[in-house]
Amino acid sequence: MPLLDIVVVLIVAGVLMYLVNRYIPMAGSIKSILNAVVAIALVVWVLQAVGLWGGVSTFRVGR
């Protein structure tokens, strides 16, 4: 994936999260959880996009 695509996605996600945090009223704890989930999802996506993460589907839970 080209670097420009990654940067554009990160900018769009940042602007969307700013707008959600700024204009949608919700409790502070919910905003914190939402921000953490989006940040973790973006980190995993970027790692997969640059090839540093083999994929979440390779993890096994249990036996």
PDBQT receptor file of N, H, CA, C and O in Angstrom, charges set to zero:
ATOM      1  N   MET A   1       0.848  -1.172   0.000  1.00  0.00    +0.000 N 
ATOM      2  CA  MET A   1       0.000   0.000   0.000  1.00  0.00    +0.000 C 
ATOM      3  C   MET A   1       0.897   1.240   0.000  1.00  0.00    +0.000 C 
ATOM      4  O   MET A   1       1.840   1.319   0.787  1.00  0.00    +0.000 OA
ATOM      5  N   PRO A   2       0.614   2.194  -0.864  1.00  0.00    +0.000 N 
ATOM      6  CA  PRO A   2       1.438   3.400  -0.928  1.00  0.00    +0.000 C 
ATOM      7  C   PRO A   2       1.367   4.225   0.365  1.00  0.00    +0.000 C 
ATOM      8  O   PRO A   2       0.344   4.256   1.048  1.00  0.00    +0.000 OA
ATOM      9  N   LEU A   3       2.463   4.878   0.670  1.00  0.00    +0.000 N 
ATOM     10  H   LEU A   3       3.295   4.853   0.115  1.00  0.00    +0.000 HD
ATOM     11  CA  LEU A   3       2.552   5.681   1.887  1.00  0.00    +0.000 C 
ATOM     12  C   LEU A   3       1.528   6.807   1.883  1.00  0.00    +0.000 C 
ATOM     13  O   LEU A   3       0.983   7.154   2.930  1.00  0.00    +0.000 OA
ATOM     14  N   LEU A   4       1.265   7.372   0.725  1.00  0.00    +0.000 N 
ATOM     15  H   LEU A   4       1.708   7.090  -0.126  1.00  0.00    +0.000 HD
ATOM     16  CA  LEU A   4       0.294   8.458   0.635  1.00  0.00    +0.000 C 
ATOM     17  C   LEU A   4      -1.098   7.992   1.046  1.00  0.00    +0.000 C 
ATOM     18  O   LEU A   4      -1.823   8.741   1.700  1.00  0.00    +0.000 OA
ATOM     19  N   ASP A   5      -1.485   6.781   0.680  1.00  0.00    +0.000 N 
ATOM     20  H   ASP A   5      -0.895   6.173   0.148  1.00  0.00    +0.000 HD
ATOM     21  CA  ASP A   5      -2.786   6.244   1.078  1.00  0.00    +0.000 C 
ATOM     22  C   ASP A   5      -2.879   6.106   2.595  1.00  0.00    +0.000 C 
ATOM     23  O   ASP A   5      -3.909   6.421   3.191  1.00  0.00    +0.000 OA
ATOM     24  N   ILE A   6      -1.811   5.640   3.208  1.00  0.00    +0.000 N 
ATOM     25  H   ILE A   6      -0.975   5.384   2.724  1.00  0.00    +0.000 HD
ATOM     26  CA  ILE A   6      -1.799   5.474   4.659  1.00  0.00    +0.000 C 
ATOM     27  C   ILE A   6      -1.947   6.823   5.348  1.00  0.00    +0.000 C 
ATOM     28  O   ILE A   6      -2.710   6.959   6.305  1.00  0.00    +0.000 OA
ATOM     29  N   VAL A   7      -1.220   7.814   4.862  1.00  0.00    +0.000 N 
ATOM     30  H   VAL A   7      -0.601   7.704   4.085  1.00  0.00    +0.000 HD
ATOM     31  CA  VAL A   7      -1.285   9.150   5.462  1.00  0.00    +0.000 C 
ATOM     32  C   VAL A   7      -2.681   9.742   5.293  1.00  0.00    +0.000 C 
ATOM     33  O   VAL A   7      -3.204  10.350   6.226  1.00  0.00    +0.000 OA
ATOM     34  N   VAL A   8      -3.287   9.576   4.133  1.00  0.00    +0.000 N 
ATOM     35  H   VAL A   8      -2.862   9.082   3.375  1.00  0.00    +0.000 HD
ATOM     36  CA  VAL A   8      -4.634  10.111   3.896  1.00  0.00    +0.000 C 
ATOM     37  C   VAL A   8      -5.640   9.451   4.825  1.00  0.00    +0.000 C 
ATOM     38  O   VAL A   8      -6.491  10.135   5.393  1.00  0.00    +0.000 OA
ATOM     39  N   VAL A   9      -5.560   8.139   4.991  1.00  0.00    +0.000 N 
ATOM     40  H   VAL A   9      -4.868   7.584   4.530  1.00  0.00    +0.000 HD
ATOM     41  CA  VAL A   9      -6.481   7.437   5.892  1.00  0.00    +0.000 C 
ATOM     42  C   VAL A   9      -6.301   7.920   7.329  1.00  0.00    +0.000 C 
ATOM     43  O   VAL A   9      -7.288   8.120   8.037  1.00  0.00    +0.000 OA
ATOM     44  N   LEU A  10      -5.068   8.109   7.764  1.00  0.00    +0.000 N 
ATOM     45  H   LEU A  10      -4.266   7.947   7.188  1.00  0.00    +0.000 HD
ATOM     46  CA  LEU A  10      -4.821   8.587   9.121  1.00  0.00    +0.000 C 
ATOM     47  C   LEU A  10      -5.351  10.006   9.316  1.00  0.00    +0.000 C 
ATOM     48  O   LEU A  10      -5.901  10.315  10.372  1.00  0.00    +0.000 OA
ATOM     49  N   ILE A  11      -5.195  10.868   8.320  1.00  0.00    +0.000 N 
ATOM     50  H   ILE A  11      -4.747  10.617   7.462  1.00  0.00    +0.000 HD
ATOM     51  CA  ILE A  11      -5.723  12.233   8.425  1.00  0.00    +0.000 C 
ATOM     52  C   ILE A  11      -7.244  12.229   8.466  1.00  0.00    +0.000 C 
ATOM     53  O   ILE A  11      -7.842  12.938   9.275  1.00  0.00    +0.000 OA
ATOM     54  N   VAL A  12      -7.871  11.446   7.609  1.00  0.00    +0.000 N 
ATOM     55  H   VAL A  12      -7.385  10.870   6.952  1.00  0.00    +0.000 HD
ATOM     56  CA  VAL A  12      -9.333  11.372   7.593  1.00  0.00    +0.000 C 
ATOM     57  C   VAL A  12      -9.857  10.817   8.918  1.00  0.00    +0.000 C 
ATOM     58  O   VAL A  12     -10.829  11.336   9.466  1.00  0.00    +0.000 OA
ATOM     59  N   ALA A  13      -9.221   9.772   9.432  1.00  0.00    +0.000 N 
ATOM     60  H   ALA A  13      -8.431   9.351   8.987  1.00  0.00    +0.000 HD
ATOM     61  CA  ALA A  13      -9.654   9.205  10.713  1.00  0.00    +0.000 C 
ATOM     62  C   ALA A  13      -9.478  10.218  11.837  1.00  0.00    +0.000 C 
ATOM     63  O   ALA A  13     -10.329  10.315  12.722  1.00  0.00    +0.000 OA
ATOM     64  N   GLY A  14      -8.395  10.964  11.812  1.00  0.00    +0.000 N 
ATOM     65  H   GLY A  14      -7.704  10.885  11.094  1.00  0.00    +0.000 HD
ATOM     66  CA  GLY A  14      -8.176  11.992  12.834  1.00  0.00    +0.000 C 
ATOM     67  C   GLY A  14      -9.217  13.090  12.780  1.00  0.00    +0.000 C 
ATOM     68  O   GLY A  14      -9.721  13.524  13.816  1.00  0.00    +0.000 OA
ATOM     69  N   VAL A  15      -9.543  13.543  11.578  1.00  0.00    +0.000 N 
ATOM     70  H   VAL A  15      -9.134  13.191  10.737  1.00  0.00    +0.000 HD
ATOM     71  CA  VAL A  15     -10.565  14.587  11.433  1.00  0.00    +0.000 C 
ATOM     72  C   VAL A  15     -11.925  14.063  11.882  1.00  0.00    +0.000 C 
ATOM     73  O   VAL A  15     -12.668  14.770  12.564  1.00  0.00    +0.000 OA
ATOM     74  N   LEU A  16     -12.253  12.835  11.505  1.00  0.00    +0.000 N 
ATOM     75  H   LEU A  16     -11.650  12.261  10.951  1.00  0.00    +0.000 HD
ATOM     76  CA  LEU A  16     -13.539  12.262  11.931  1.00  0.00    +0.000 C 
ATOM     77  C   LEU A  16     -13.614  12.121  13.450  1.00  0.00    +0.000 C 
ATOM     78  O   LEU A  16     -14.647  12.408  14.054  1.00  0.00    +0.000 OA
ATOM     79  N   MET A  17     -12.518  11.680  14.061  1.00  0.00    +0.000 N 
ATOM     80  H   MET A  17     -11.678  11.446  13.570  1.00  0.00    +0.000 HD
ATOM     81  CA  MET A  17     -12.531  11.554  15.524  1.00  0.00    +0.000 C 
ATOM     82  C   MET A  17     -12.614  12.926  16.193  1.00  0.00    +0.000 C 
ATOM     83  O   MET A  17     -13.268  13.073  17.226  1.00  0.00    +0.000 OA
ATOM     84  N   TYR A  18     -11.963  13.914  15.618  1.00  0.00    +0.000 N 
ATOM     85  H   TYR A  18     -11.432  13.794  14.779  1.00  0.00    +0.000 HD
ATOM     86  CA  TYR A  18     -12.081  15.273  16.150  1.00  0.00    +0.000 C 
ATOM     87  C   TYR A  18     -13.532  15.744  16.089  1.00  0.00    +0.000 C 
ATOM     88  O   TYR A  18     -14.051  16.292  17.061  1.00  0.00    +0.000 OA
ATOM     89  N   LEU A  19     -14.185  15.529  14.947  1.00  0.00    +0.000 N 
ATOM     90  H   LEU A  19     -13.763  15.084  14.157  1.00  0.00    +0.000 HD
ATOM     91  CA  LEU A  19     -15.569  15.965  14.794  1.00  0.00    +0.000 C 
ATOM     92  C   LEU A  19     -16.495  15.227  15.751  1.00  0.00    +0.000 C 
ATOM     93  O   LEU A  19     -17.399  15.830  16.330  1.00  0.00    +0.000 OA
ATOM     94  N   VAL A  20     -16.276  13.926  15.921  1.00  0.00    +0.000 N 
ATOM     95  H   VAL A  20     -15.541  13.436  15.450  1.00  0.00    +0.000 HD
ATOM     96  CA  VAL A  20     -17.102  13.152  16.849  1.00  0.00    +0.000 C 
ATOM     97  C   VAL A  20     -16.892  13.661  18.276  1.00  0.00    +0.000 C 
ATOM     98  O   VAL A  20     -17.858  13.858  19.013  1.00  0.00    +0.000 OA
ATOM     99  N   ASN A  21     -15.641  13.872  18.662  1.00  0.00    +0.000 N 
ATOM    100  H   ASN A  21     -14.856  13.711  18.063  1.00  0.00    +0.000 HD
ATOM    101  CA  ASN A  21     -15.356  14.344  20.018  1.00  0.00    +0.000 C 
ATOM    102  C   ASN A  21     -15.865  15.758  20.261  1.00  0.00    +0.000 C 
ATOM    103  O   ASN A  21     -16.262  16.104  21.373  1.00  0.00    +0.000 OA
ATOM    104  N   ARG A  22     -15.848  16.564  19.220  1.00  0.00    +0.000 N 
ATOM    105  H   ARG A  22     -15.525  16.284  18.317  1.00  0.00    +0.000 HD
ATOM    106  CA  ARG A  22     -16.215  17.970  19.377  1.00  0.00    +0.000 C 
ATOM    107  C   ARG A  22     -17.721  18.189  19.349  1.00  0.00    +0.000 C 
ATOM    108  O   ARG A  22     -18.240  18.969  20.147  1.00  0.00    +0.000 OA
ATOM    109  N   TYR A  23     -18.438  17.516  18.443  1.00  0.00    +0.000 N 
ATOM    110  H   TYR A  23     -18.017  16.882  17.794  1.00  0.00    +0.000 HD
ATOM    111  CA  TYR A  23     -19.829  17.869  18.182  1.00  0.00    +0.000 C 
ATOM    112  C   TYR A  23     -20.861  16.846  18.634  1.00  0.00    +0.000 C 
ATOM    113  O   TYR A  23     -22.051  17.162  18.642  1.00  0.00    +0.000 OA
ATOM    114  N   ILE A  24     -20.465  15.647  19.007  1.00  0.00    +0.000 N 
ATOM    115  H   ILE A  24     -19.498  15.391  19.001  1.00  0.00    +0.000 HD
ATOM    116  CA  ILE A  24     -21.434  14.665  19.484  1.00  0.00    +0.000 C 
ATOM    117  C   ILE A  24     -21.314  14.573  20.998  1.00  0.00    +0.000 C 
ATOM    118  O   ILE A  24     -20.276  14.167  21.522  1.00  0.00    +0.000 OA
ATOM    119  N   PRO A  25     -22.374  14.949  21.695  1.00  0.00    +0.000 N 
ATOM    120  CA  PRO A  25     -22.293  14.925  23.164  1.00  0.00    +0.000 C 
ATOM    121  C   PRO A  25     -22.360  13.491  23.694  1.00  0.00    +0.000 C 
ATOM    122  O   PRO A  25     -23.271  12.732  23.362  1.00  0.00    +0.000 OA
ATOM    123  N   MET A  26     -21.386  13.142  24.517  1.00  0.00    +0.000 N 
ATOM    124  H   MET A  26     -20.647  13.759  24.786  1.00  0.00    +0.000 HD
ATOM    125  CA  MET A  26     -21.387  11.839  25.180  1.00  0.00    +0.000 C 
ATOM    126  C   MET A  26     -20.499  11.941  26.408  1.00  0.00    +0.000 C 
ATOM    127  O   MET A  26     -19.706  12.872  26.543  1.00  0.00    +0.000 OA
ATOM    128  N   ALA A  27     -20.642  10.988  27.286  1.00  0.00    +0.000 N 
ATOM    129  H   ALA A  27     -21.287  10.232  27.177  1.00  0.00    +0.000 HD
ATOM    130  CA  ALA A  27     -19.871  10.983  28.525  1.00  0.00    +0.000 C 
ATOM    131  C   ALA A  27     -18.380  10.875  28.223  1.00  0.00    +0.000 C 
ATOM    132  O   ALA A  27     -17.971  10.284  27.224  1.00  0.00    +0.000 OA
ATOM    133  N   GLY A  28     -17.585  11.456  29.106  1.00  0.00    +0.000 N 
ATOM    134  H   GLY A  28     -17.918  11.936  29.918  1.00  0.00    +0.000 HD
ATOM    135  CA  GLY A  28     -16.145  11.449  28.920  1.00  0.00    +0.000 C 
ATOM    136  C   GLY A  28     -15.551  10.054  28.879  1.00  0.00    +0.000 C 
ATOM    137  O   GLY A  28     -14.608   9.797  28.132  1.00  0.00    +0.000 OA
ATOM    138  N   SER A  29     -16.102   9.151  29.683  1.00  0.00    +0.000 N 
ATOM    139  H   SER A  29     -16.868   9.359  30.290  1.00  0.00    +0.000 HD
ATOM    140  CA  SER A  29     -15.577   7.784  29.698  1.00  0.00    +0.000 C 
ATOM    141  C   SER A  29     -15.855   7.073  28.374  1.00  0.00    +0.000 C 
ATOM    142  O   SER A  29     -15.028   6.288  27.909  1.00  0.00    +0.000 OA
ATOM    143  N   ILE A  30     -16.993   7.336  27.776  1.00  0.00    +0.000 N 
ATOM    144  H   ILE A  30     -17.664   7.973  28.155  1.00  0.00    +0.000 HD
ATOM    145  CA  ILE A  30     -17.314   6.724  26.482  1.00  0.00    +0.000 C 
ATOM    146  C   ILE A  30     -16.401   7.285  25.397  1.00  0.00    +0.000 C 
ATOM    147  O   ILE A  30     -15.958   6.550  24.515  1.00  0.00    +0.000 OA
ATOM    148  N   LYS A  31     -16.118   8.591  25.460  1.00  0.00    +0.000 N 
ATOM    149  H   LYS A  31     -16.478   9.188  26.176  1.00  0.00    +0.000 HD
ATOM    150  CA  LYS A  31     -15.198   9.190  24.495  1.00  0.00    +0.000 C 
ATOM    151  C   LYS A  31     -13.810   8.571  24.609  1.00  0.00    +0.000 C 
ATOM    152  O   LYS A  31     -13.154   8.299  23.604  1.00  0.00    +0.000 OA
ATOM    153  N   SER A  32     -13.374   8.354  25.841  1.00  0.00    +0.000 N 
ATOM    154  H   SER A  32     -13.907   8.575  26.658  1.00  0.00    +0.000 HD
ATOM    155  CA  SER A  32     -12.055   7.757  26.048  1.00  0.00    +0.000 C 
ATOM    156  C   SER A  32     -11.988   6.346  25.473  1.00  0.00    +0.000 C 
ATOM    157  O   SER A  32     -11.009   5.982  24.821  1.00  0.00    +0.000 OA
ATOM    158  N   ILE A  33     -13.024   5.558  25.715  1.00  0.00    +0.000 N 
ATOM    159  H   ILE A  33     -13.819   5.853  26.244  1.00  0.00    +0.000 HD
ATOM    160  CA  ILE A  33     -13.061   4.193  25.195  1.00  0.00    +0.000 C 
ATOM    161  C   ILE A  33     -13.105   4.211  23.672  1.00  0.00    +0.000 C 
ATOM    162  O   ILE A  33     -12.399   3.438  23.023  1.00  0.00    +0.000 OA
ATOM    163  N   LEU A  34     -13.923   5.081  23.100  1.00  0.00    +0.000 N 
ATOM    164  H   LEU A  34     -14.496   5.708  23.628  1.00  0.00    +0.000 HD
ATOM    165  CA  LEU A  34     -14.019   5.194  21.641  1.00  0.00    +0.000 C 
ATOM    166  C   LEU A  34     -12.677   5.588  21.038  1.00  0.00    +0.000 C 
ATOM    167  O   LEU A  34     -12.245   5.009  20.041  1.00  0.00    +0.000 OA
ATOM    168  N   ASN A  35     -12.023   6.565  21.640  1.00  0.00    +0.000 N 
ATOM    169  H   ASN A  35     -12.374   7.034  22.450  1.00  0.00    +0.000 HD
ATOM    170  CA  ASN A  35     -10.715   7.002  21.135  1.00  0.00    +0.000 C 
ATOM    171  C   ASN A  35      -9.688   5.881  21.225  1.00  0.00    +0.000 C 
ATOM    172  O   ASN A  35      -8.889   5.700  20.306  1.00  0.00    +0.000 OA
ATOM    173  N   ALA A  36      -9.699   5.131  22.316  1.00  0.00    +0.000 N 
ATOM    174  H   ALA A  36     -10.348   5.278  23.062  1.00  0.00    +0.000 HD
ATOM    175  CA  ALA A  36      -8.749   4.030  22.473  1.00  0.00    +0.000 C 
ATOM    176  C   ALA A  36      -8.998   2.935  21.443  1.00  0.00    +0.000 C 
ATOM    177  O   ALA A  36      -8.050   2.410  20.860  1.00  0.00    +0.000 OA
ATOM    178  N   VAL A  37     -10.260   2.585  21.212  1.00  0.00    +0.000 N 
ATOM    179  H   VAL A  37     -11.030   3.012  21.686  1.00  0.00    +0.000 HD
ATOM    180  CA  VAL A  37     -10.590   1.539  20.243  1.00  0.00    +0.000 C 
ATOM    181  C   VAL A  37     -10.175   1.957  18.835  1.00  0.00    +0.000 C 
ATOM    182  O   VAL A  37      -9.607   1.159  18.089  1.00  0.00    +0.000 OA
ATOM    183  N   VAL A  38     -10.457   3.201  18.474  1.00  0.00    +0.000 N 
ATOM    184  H   VAL A  38     -10.918   3.850  19.079  1.00  0.00    +0.000 HD
ATOM    185  CA  VAL A  38     -10.082   3.682  17.143  1.00  0.00    +0.000 C 
ATOM    186  C   VAL A  38      -8.565   3.737  16.999  1.00  0.00    +0.000 C 
ATOM    187  O   VAL A  38      -8.028   3.369  15.954  1.00  0.00    +0.000 OA
ATOM    188  N   ALA A  39      -7.872   4.193  18.037  1.00  0.00    +0.000 N 
ATOM    189  H   ALA A  39      -8.308   4.492  18.886  1.00  0.00    +0.000 HD
ATOM    190  CA  ALA A  39      -6.413   4.270  17.982  1.00  0.00    +0.000 C 
ATOM    191  C   ALA A  39      -5.794   2.881  17.830  1.00  0.00    +0.000 C 
ATOM    192  O   ALA A  39      -4.878   2.694  17.029  1.00  0.00    +0.000 OA
ATOM    193  N   ILE A  40      -6.284   1.920  18.587  1.00  0.00    +0.000 N 
ATOM    194  H   ILE A  40      -7.028   2.072  19.238  1.00  0.00    +0.000 HD
ATOM    195  CA  ILE A  40      -5.762   0.547  18.495  1.00  0.00    +0.000 C 
ATOM    196  C   ILE A  40      -6.042  -0.033  17.113  1.00  0.00    +0.000 C 
ATOM    197  O   ILE A  40      -5.178  -0.675  16.516  1.00  0.00    +0.000 OA
ATOM    198  N   ALA A  41      -7.256   0.197  16.607  1.00  0.00    +0.000 N 
ATOM    199  H   ALA A  41      -7.958   0.719  17.092  1.00  0.00    +0.000 HD
ATOM    200  CA  ALA A  41      -7.607  -0.308  15.279  1.00  0.00    +0.000 C 
ATOM    201  C   ALA A  41      -6.712   0.317  14.205  1.00  0.00    +0.000 C 
ATOM    202  O   ALA A  41      -6.284  -0.372  13.280  1.00  0.00    +0.000 OA
ATOM    203  N   LEU A  42      -6.432   1.604  14.321  1.00  0.00    +0.000 N 
ATOM    204  H   LEU A  42      -6.781   2.164  15.072  1.00  0.00    +0.000 HD
ATOM    205  CA  LEU A  42      -5.564   2.258  13.337  1.00  0.00    +0.000 C 
ATOM    206  C   LEU A  42      -4.129   1.758  13.422  1.00  0.00    +0.000 C 
ATOM    207  O   LEU A  42      -3.473   1.587  12.395  1.00  0.00    +0.000 OA
ATOM    208  N   VAL A  43      -3.640   1.525  14.624  1.00  0.00    +0.000 N 
ATOM    209  H   VAL A  43      -4.174   1.665  15.459  1.00  0.00    +0.000 HD
ATOM    210  CA  VAL A  43      -2.276   1.003  14.782  1.00  0.00    +0.000 C 
ATOM    211  C   VAL A  43      -2.167  -0.376  14.149  1.00  0.00    +0.000 C 
ATOM    212  O   VAL A  43      -1.210  -0.655  13.427  1.00  0.00    +0.000 OA
ATOM    213  N   VAL A  44      -3.142  -1.237  14.415  1.00  0.00    +0.000 N 
ATOM    214  H   VAL A  44      -3.919  -1.010  15.002  1.00  0.00    +0.000 HD
ATOM    215  CA  VAL A  44      -3.125  -2.578  13.831  1.00  0.00    +0.000 C 
ATOM    216  C   VAL A  44      -3.214  -2.488  12.310  1.00  0.00    +0.000 C 
ATOM    217  O   VAL A  44      -2.505  -3.205  11.603  1.00  0.00    +0.000 OA
ATOM    218  N   TRP A  45      -4.079  -1.613  11.804  1.00  0.00    +0.000 N 
ATOM    219  H   TRP A  45      -4.655  -1.030  12.378  1.00  0.00    +0.000 HD
ATOM    220  CA  TRP A  45      -4.226  -1.460  10.360  1.00  0.00    +0.000 C 
ATOM    221  C   TRP A  45      -2.931  -0.976   9.713  1.00  0.00    +0.000 C 
ATOM    222  O   TRP A  45      -2.528  -1.489   8.670  1.00  0.00    +0.000 OA
ATOM    223  N   VAL A  46      -2.282   0.007  10.326  1.00  0.00    +0.000 N 
ATOM    224  H   VAL A  46      -2.610   0.423  11.174  1.00  0.00    +0.000 HD
ATOM    225  CA  VAL A  46      -1.023   0.523   9.771  1.00  0.00    +0.000 C 
ATOM    226  C   VAL A  46       0.050  -0.566   9.804  1.00  0.00    +0.000 C 
ATOM    227  O   VAL A  46       0.798  -0.724   8.839  1.00  0.00    +0.000 OA
ATOM    228  N   LEU A  47       0.129  -1.310  10.894  1.00  0.00    +0.000 N 
ATOM    229  H   LEU A  47      -0.479  -1.181  11.678  1.00  0.00    +0.000 HD
ATOM    230  CA  LEU A  47       1.115  -2.387  10.970  1.00  0.00    +0.000 C 
ATOM    231  C   LEU A  47       0.864  -3.438   9.887  1.00  0.00    +0.000 C 
ATOM    232  O   LEU A  47       1.811  -3.946   9.287  1.00  0.00    +0.000 OA
ATOM    233  N   GLN A  48      -0.398  -3.764   9.636  1.00  0.00    +0.000 N 
ATOM    234  H   GLN A  48      -1.167  -3.351  10.124  1.00  0.00    +0.000 HD
ATOM    235  CA  GLN A  48      -0.712  -4.709   8.574  1.00  0.00    +0.000 C 
ATOM    236  C   GLN A  48      -0.407  -4.115   7.206  1.00  0.00    +0.000 C 
ATOM    237  O   GLN A  48       0.054  -4.825   6.313  1.00  0.00    +0.000 OA
ATOM    238  N   ALA A  49      -0.657  -2.829   7.033  1.00  0.00    +0.000 N 
ATOM    239  H   ALA A  49      -1.032  -2.251   7.758  1.00  0.00    +0.000 HD
ATOM    240  CA  ALA A  49      -0.442  -2.189   5.736  1.00  0.00    +0.000 C 
ATOM    241  C   ALA A  49       1.033  -2.142   5.363  1.00  0.00    +0.000 C 
ATOM    242  O   ALA A  49       1.383  -2.249   4.188  1.00  0.00    +0.000 OA
ATOM    243  N   VAL A  50       1.900  -1.981   6.364  1.00  0.00    +0.000 N 
ATOM    244  H   VAL A  50       1.615  -1.894   7.319  1.00  0.00    +0.000 HD
ATOM    245  CA  VAL A  50       3.334  -1.924   6.061  1.00  0.00    +0.000 C 
ATOM    246  C   VAL A  50       4.003  -3.284   6.183  1.00  0.00    +0.000 C 
ATOM    247  O   VAL A  50       5.203  -3.408   5.940  1.00  0.00    +0.000 OA
ATOM    248  N   GLY A  51       3.236  -4.310   6.559  1.00  0.00    +0.000 N 
ATOM    249  H   GLY A  51       2.261  -4.210   6.757  1.00  0.00    +0.000 HD
ATOM    250  CA  GLY A  51       3.761  -5.666   6.583  1.00  0.00    +0.000 C 
ATOM    251  C   GLY A  51       4.470  -6.064   7.855  1.00  0.00    +0.000 C 
ATOM    252  O   GLY A  51       5.192  -7.062   7.869  1.00  0.00    +0.000 OA
ATOM    253  N   LEU A  52       4.284  -5.308   8.930  1.00  0.00    +0.000 N 
ATOM    254  H   LEU A  52       3.698  -4.498   8.918  1.00  0.00    +0.000 HD
ATOM    255  CA  LEU A  52       4.936  -5.645  10.189  1.00  0.00    +0.000 C 
ATOM    256  C   LEU A  52       4.067  -6.513  11.096  1.00  0.00    +0.000 C 
ATOM    257  O   LEU A  52       4.520  -6.967  12.146  1.00  0.00    +0.000 OA
ATOM    258  N   TRP A  53       2.848  -6.738  10.698  1.00  0.00    +0.000 N 
ATOM    259  H   TRP A  53       2.480  -6.369   9.844  1.00  0.00    +0.000 HD
ATOM    260  CA  TRP A  53       1.920  -7.563  11.476  1.00  0.00    +0.000 C 
ATOM    261  C   TRP A  53       1.443  -8.668  10.555  1.00  0.00    +0.000 C 
ATOM    262  O   TRP A  53       0.874  -8.399   9.498  1.00  0.00    +0.000 OA
ATOM    263  N   GLY A  54       1.672  -9.911  10.952  1.00  0.00    +0.000 N 
ATOM    264  H   GLY A  54       2.134 -10.130  11.811  1.00  0.00    +0.000 HD
ATOM    265  CA  GLY A  54       1.319 -11.045  10.110  1.00  0.00    +0.000 C 
ATOM    266  C   GLY A  54      -0.165 -11.197   9.888  1.00  0.00    +0.000 C 
ATOM    267  O   GLY A  54      -0.584 -11.777   8.886  1.00  0.00    +0.000 OA
ATOM    268  N   GLY A  55      -0.945 -10.704  10.774  1.00  0.00    +0.000 N 
ATOM    269  H   GLY A  55      -0.604 -10.233  11.588  1.00  0.00    +0.000 HD
ATOM    270  CA  GLY A  55      -2.393 -10.800  10.646  1.00  0.00    +0.000 C 
ATOM    271  C   GLY A  55      -3.013 -11.276  11.937  1.00  0.00    +0.000 C 
ATOM    272  O   GLY A  55      -2.469 -12.138  12.627  1.00  0.00    +0.000 OA
ATOM    273  N   VAL A  56      -4.138 -10.714  12.248  1.00  0.00    +0.000 N 
ATOM    274  H   VAL A  56      -4.580 -10.014  11.688  1.00  0.00    +0.000 HD
ATOM    275  CA  VAL A  56      -4.831 -11.078  13.482  1.00  0.00    +0.000 C 
ATOM    276  C   VAL A  56      -5.430 -12.472  13.362  1.00  0.00    +0.000 C 
ATOM    277  O   VAL A  56      -5.619 -13.151  14.372  1.00  0.00    +0.000 OA
ATOM    278  N   SER A  57      -5.726 -12.903  12.161  1.00  0.00    +0.000 N 
ATOM    279  H   SER A  57      -5.572 -12.352  11.340  1.00  0.00    +0.000 HD
ATOM    280  CA  SER A  57      -6.384 -14.195  11.970  1.00  0.00    +0.000 C 
ATOM    281  C   SER A  57      -5.454 -15.373  12.313  1.00  0.00    +0.000 C 
ATOM    282  O   SER A  57      -5.930 -16.500  12.444  1.00  0.00    +0.000 OA
ATOM    283  N   THR A  58      -4.163 -15.140  12.459  1.00  0.00    +0.000 N 
ATOM    284  H   THR A  58      -3.776 -14.223  12.353  1.00  0.00    +0.000 HD
ATOM    285  CA  THR A  58      -3.255 -16.242  12.787  1.00  0.00    +0.000 C 
ATOM    286  C   THR A  58      -3.232 -16.549  14.268  1.00  0.00    +0.000 C 
ATOM    287  O   THR A  58      -2.691 -17.580  14.667  1.00  0.00    +0.000 OA
ATOM    288  N   PHE A  59      -3.804 -15.684  15.101  1.00  0.00    +0.000 N 
ATOM    289  H   PHE A  59      -4.243 -14.846  14.777  1.00  0.00    +0.000 HD
ATOM    290  CA  PHE A  59      -3.840 -15.924  16.539  1.00  0.00    +0.000 C 
ATOM    291  C   PHE A  59      -4.931 -16.948  16.857  1.00  0.00    +0.000 C 
ATOM    292  O   PHE A  59      -6.011 -16.933  16.267  1.00  0.00    +0.000 OA
ATOM    293  N   ARG A  60      -4.619 -17.841  17.809  1.00  0.00    +0.000 N 
ATOM    294  H   ARG A  60      -3.741 -17.853  18.288  1.00  0.00    +0.000 HD
ATOM    295  CA  ARG A  60      -5.607 -18.824  18.229  1.00  0.00    +0.000 C 
ATOM    296  C   ARG A  60      -5.880 -18.645  19.716  1.00  0.00    +0.000 C 
ATOM    297  O   ARG A  60      -4.969 -18.427  20.515  1.00  0.00    +0.000 OA
ATOM    298  N   VAL A  61      -7.138 -18.742  20.057  1.00  0.00    +0.000 N 
ATOM    299  H   VAL A  61      -7.878 -18.919  19.408  1.00  0.00    +0.000 HD
ATOM    300  CA  VAL A  61      -7.548 -18.657  21.455  1.00  0.00    +0.000 C 
ATOM    301  C   VAL A  61      -7.979 -20.051  21.877  1.00  0.00    +0.000 C 
ATOM    302  O   VAL A  61      -8.783 -20.688  21.196  1.00  0.00    +0.000 OA
ATOM    303  N   GLY A  62      -7.457 -20.521  22.978  1.00  0.00    +0.000 N 
ATOM    304  H   GLY A  62      -6.804 -20.004  23.531  1.00  0.00    +0.000 HD
ATOM    305  CA  GLY A  62      -7.811 -21.876  23.428  1.00  0.00    +0.000 C 
ATOM    306  C   GLY A  62      -6.876 -22.902  22.822  1.00  0.00    +0.000 C 
ATOM    307  O   GLY A  62      -5.678 -22.665  22.664  1.00  0.00    +0.000 OA
ATOM    308  N   ARG A  63      -7.464 -24.078  22.478  1.00  0.00    +0.000 N 
ATOM    309  H   ARG A  63      -8.437 -24.270  22.606  1.00  0.00    +0.000 HD
ATOM    310  CA  ARG A  63      -6.635 -25.164  21.962  1.00  0.00    +0.000 C 
ATOM    311  C   ARG A  63      -6.467 -25.075  20.534  1.00  0.00    +0.000 C 
ATOM    312  O   ARG A  63      -5.794 -25.916  19.938  1.00  0.00    +0.000 OA
TER     313      ARG A  63
